[in-house]
Amino acid sequence: MCRNITPLRGLEPSATPAEIEAAARQYVRKVSGVQSVSEATREPFEQAVAEVTATTARLLAQLPERRRPPRTVPPLRRPDVQAREAAKRS
């Protein structure tokens, strides 16, 4: 179902809070079917994102070290995505 979520365990440096939240947001979007948040869906959607983020952070902290790094680079670490995010902030 969520094949396109990048593994965060074993990254060097470790996954950032922003990367963990981005993965949680992507997961919640996928399972809820909500692509753009409206006033009717904002509160339950954001609560779910916060809960999945916290659970994911705990999981990553409790798992043992990974022997091999993930095969793909998380989107927030890719130069093209970083450039787009920087352009949004400008």
C-alpha positions, 0 to 999 in steps of 0.5 A: 500500500505505501510502497513509496515511503522511504525507510528511515531506519539506518540513515546517516545522520539519523532521520530528522524530525522533519523526515519522520513527520513527512513519512507520517503525513504521507502514510496518513494521507494514503490510509485516509484518502485525504489529499488536501486537508479541509476544515472538516478534516484538519483536526483528525488528520493533524492528530493522526499525523502527530500520533504516527510521528510520535510512534515512528520516532519511538520505534526508530529509537528502540530498534537496533542498528541497521546493518545496511543503509536504506537503498533510497535517499529520503526525499527531504535529503534530495537536492531537487526537493531541498531547492523546491522547499527553499524556494517556497520559503523565499 
